[in-house]
Amino acid sequence: MRGVMDAVGPRLRTLRTGRGVTLAQLSEATGISPSTLSRLESGQRRPTLELLLLLARAHQLPLDELVNAPTTGDPRIHPRPISRHGQTILPLTRRPGGIQAFKHLIPPGAPTGSPTLQTHEGYEWLYVLSGRLRLILGDQDVTLTPGEVAEFDTHIPHWFGNAGAEPVEILSLFGPQGERAHVRTRPNTR
């Protein structure tokens, strides 16, 4: 246990700097003073459970992952549903950064109101499992059905929602820094 706790400081610094967050920004998000954060990261202060819980929330990580606790050998991911814009999103990956996987469950009529296109950093890949998904991408307005895939740079104005009377289920891969998924189309012959 001592080895795990000794490694927390450098891990906290790596997480923060890897996300491009300053001590001041993390302080604002957690309510922990910048000097306390600095002492935690340098190992000059032992983290308390209260501080770790605040940092786990700020980094959007489970506590055991924040401290890099020894694994239990269970590879299963236990997603915690997120409700956003009338849909349920299940995170399917646990690691911060890099490509993230999600399952979206979009009920009929969601999201409500007129489509509001958005842009942001990243690259998105969508696969329709069931239902009909309406995707507006720039000046294109398409409906995707089960088995169809779309991929796009999220700098292009976009919006997606349910296009039918049945719920829509989709899988999405999202690269927050514009990473693209690489798919091998033929076996390596080395």
Buried (B, 14 or more C-beta within 10 A) or exposed (E): EEEEEEEBBEBBBEBBEEBEBEBEBBBEBBEBEBEBBBBBBEBEBEBEEEBBBBBBEBBEBEEEBBBEEEEEEEEEEEBEEEEEEBBBBBBBBEEBEEBBBBBBBBBBEBBEEEBEEEEEEBBBBBBBBBBBBBBBBEEEEEEBEBEBEBEBBBEEBBBBBBBBEEBBBBBBBBBBEEBEEEEEEEEEEE
